[in-house]
């Protein structure tokens, strides 16, 4: 009887939250936001960086409804025209991802960054290698005990691609003219950390996600911080280590906007993004998660955006000013 009443209470709370909270924050739906900082419009005579956050829908036979394709996948056109990609979704979205990239005219991926080897981040690597040339492949140096990890590693070897391991303190120029640079802030792993992420059952999700690459891409006064699936244990260290140096114009929201394990308020305040974008909104469709993540970013005075349908969010910057817009794919 006690269990019955607990279940009834939980159902009541869920319904209450559902009726009160329908969207993360009032401005999460994007139509077109230009010059959010109130500065001048984009300088069309200056090279621009374009960052695409696409999202795709898949029909789920188990629920008989459409849902977002799992994972992260971000495409960046650097100011010199080269293409950079950060993660590439789960393989269930391969056809849509290929069509989107081909529609953008991509034939070569000059820089690919695998934040970590979960399949919702690198699941399409084999497909990308079948259709595009990947010139540089960066990763965190951590293998996971999974078939998917082993398969991707084998495909990279077959294509004679030697992954380049990145760790905290690495810094390099990714675009010469105009200048864009990459600064790697995380992780700094010991051999024991790498061993634990592979072998320790029970703790592996926390350990694996906390090995995610965290790095900042900077173009003049504009910057974006990529965070993979960083957990709170990691962002606490980053906040203590870097503080206000984490400040970025745009934040790729850690771990798909999951607020129980990621997105410490102190971390978000340190980054202080004007724009925060999450892909794969699996977590925020639940009222409590929706409310929790919204409060965090609202307290940090950041605009938090999610996609609710297939399409993309595009952030464009000339290095000083930027614009944000949303497009929806037509079926």
N, C-alpha and C positions, 0 to 999 in steps of 0.2 A: 504493500500500500504506500509506503514511504517513497519507493522508487517511482511509483505512478505519479505522485504529487510533484516530485522533482522534475519529472519529464513535462508535466503540465505547466509548471512554473517556467521552465526553459522555453516552451512553446509560446507562452504569453509574452515573455521578454522579447523573443525574436519577432513576434508580430508587432509589438509596440515599436521596436526599432525600425521595422520595415515601413510602418506607417509614418514615421517621423523623418526618416532619412532615405531619400530616393537617389540623390547624387552626392558624390564626395564633397564638392563645394560648388557654390552657385555659378562659378565661371569655368567649370571644367569642360564644358562643351565649346569647342573652338569653331568659329566661323572664319574670322580673320582678325588677328591682332598685329597691328603694325606699330613699330616704334613705341613699345610698351613703356620704355623709360622716359618717353616724352621728348626724345632727342630728334634730330633731323632724319629725314627719310634716307633709305639706302642710297649710297653713292654709286650710280650705275657705271661710272667710269673707273671704279676700283674693283679689283678681282674679289669675288665673293666665295664664301664657303657655304655649301648646302648640305644639310643633315636631314636625312629621311628616316622617320620612324614608322615603318609600315606595319600593318596588322592584317591578318587574314582570318577568314571564318571557315570552319569545317563542320560538316553534318555529323553529329555523334549518334550512331545507331543505338547506343545503350540508353540514351535519354530521349531520342527522337527529336532533338533540337539542335540548332546550330550553336557553336561556341567558338571562342577565339582559339587560334592555333597556339600551342604552348611555346613559350620561350621568348628570347630576345634576338633581334637582328636589326642592326643599324647600318645604313649606307651613307657614306660621306664623300661628297665631291669636294676635293681640296681646291684652294684658289688657283693652283696651277693646272687643274683639270684631271689630276690623278685621282684614283678611286681607293678609298679606305673602307673597310668593313669591320664591324665589331659584332661577333657572333652571327649565327645564321638560322636560328629557330630549330624546332624539332622537324624531323624529316616528313611528318604528315603534311606539312605545308609546302613541299618542294615544288609542285607545279605552279602554284601562285607566286612563290618567290622568284622562280626562274622567269616567269612572264613579266613580273614587275621589273626585274633587273634588265631584261632584254628591252623592255619598253623605255628604259632610261638610256639605252644605247651602250650598256656596259659590255665590254669584251675582255677586259683585263682587270683583275683586282690587284692593285699595286701593293697594298698592305692589308693583311687579314689578322685580326686580333681575336684569339680565342680566350675569353676571360677565364674559363675553366671547362673541364671536360665532361660536363653534364650534357645529355643528349638534347635537351631543349635549348642548348647554346651552340652545339657543334654538329647537330644531327644532319645538316645538309652539306657538310664539307665534301663528302664523296660526290654528290650531285654537282656542286660548284666546280669541282676539279674536272668533271666530264664536259663542262660547258664553257668554262673560263680559265684563263691563265692566272694563277696566283704566284706573284713574284716573291713576296715576303710573308712568312707565316710566323706570328708571334704567339707565345703561350706562357703559362706560369710554371711549366716544368713538372707538373704533378699528374701522374697517371692514376686513374681510378680502376678498381677491380670490377670491370664490366665488359660485356661483349662489345658494346658500342665504342668504348674507348679503344679497345684492341683493334677493332675494325678500321676506325679512322686512322690510327697510327700506321696500320698496314697500307692503307690507301696512300697516305703521305709518302711512305717509303717507296711504294711502287711508282709514284710520280716524281721521285728523286727530290722531294722537298724536305729540307732539314729545318725543323722548327727552331726558332730562336727564342731562348728562354729569357724572360724579363723578370726583374725583381726591383724592389725598392731602391731608389737612387739612380736607376738608369734614366738617361735623358738624351734625346737625339732630335735632329731636325728632320721633319717629314715633308717639308715643302720649302724650297730654297727662296723662290721669288714669286710672291711675297713670302716672308718667313712664317712658318708654322712649326711648333715644336711639341714634342711629347715628353711629359715628365711622369715617371712611374713612381707611385707612392706606396704601393703594396702589391704583393707580400714580400716579406723577408723571412724565408723558410729555412729551417735547419734540416739536416738529413732525417732526423727523428720526426719532424713535422710531415715530411713527404712520406715517410714510412707509415705513419699513423693514418694519413688520409687514404692510403691504399688498403691497409690491413685491419684497422680497428673497427670491428662491427659494433653497431649500437651508437657510436658517436660520429659515424662517417658523414652524415648530412651536414652537421655543423662544421666539421673539419674540412670537408670538401668545399662547401660554399665560402668558407673563410680563407680559402686559398685563391679566391678570385682576383684577377688583375684589377687594380684600381689605378687609373692614369688620367692625366689632364691633357687635353689638346688645347693649345693656345694660339690664337691668331690676333695679333695686336691686343686690343682691349677686350676682345671676346674670348670666352673659354667655355669648355664643356668638360664635366667630370664624368667618366665612365666607371661604373662600380660593380658590374656583374651581379653576383648574388651575395655580396658582402653581408655578414651577420653583425650583430651588435658588438660581439667581442672584438671584431676587427675595427668597426668604426669608432669604438671607444679609444682604441690605441691611436688611430689616425687623428682623432680630435685632440688628444693630449700631445701628440708629436708635432702636428702641423698647425693646429688652431686656425687662425684667420687665413693662413696660406692655402687652405682648402677652398677659399672663396672662388666661385665660378658663376658665370652667367647662366649656364644651363646645367642641370643635374639629371643624369639617367638614374631614376629612382632605384635604389637597391632592392634586390630580390622581389621584383614584380609587385612592389608596394605592400609587402607583407609587414605588418607593424608589430607582431608579437616577437619576431626574431630579428628584425632589421629596422632601420630608420630611427635611431635614437634622436630625440629632439636636439640634444647638444650637437650632434654631428650635422644635422640639417641646418641648424643655426650657424654653425661654423662655415658650411658651404654657402649658406645664404643665397640660394639660387633665385633669380628672378623668374625662371621657368623650370619646372620639374616635370618630367615626362616618364610615364610608366607604360611598358608594353605588357601584354598577357595579363589582363585584369581579373584573373581567376579568384584572387583573394578578396578584392574589394567589392565583389558582387554580394557579399554577405554583410548585413547591416552593421554588426559590431566592428568588423574590419574596416568597413567603409567609414564609419564614424571615427575610429581610432586614427587611421592614416590622415584623414582630413584635418583633424585637430592639430596634428604635428606640423603639417605644412602651413596651416593657417597661422599658427603661432610664430612660425619662421617668416611670415609675410611673403610666402612664395605662391605663385600660381601653379596649381597641381592639375595636370591634364592626363586623361585616360582616353583610349578609343573604345567605343561601344559597338562599332561595326567595322567591316572590312574597308580599308583605306589607308591613309597615312597622315602623319603630322610632319610638316616641313619647316625647319628653322633655317633661315638664311641670314648671313651677316657679311658686312663689308669690313669687319674688323673693329668697327666702332658701334654702329647701329645694327639692329636686327629686326626681322619680322618673323611671325609665326602664323602658319595657316594650316587648315585641314582640308583634305579632299576625301571623298567617299567613292569607292569603286562602284560602278554601275554593273548590275548583273545582266 
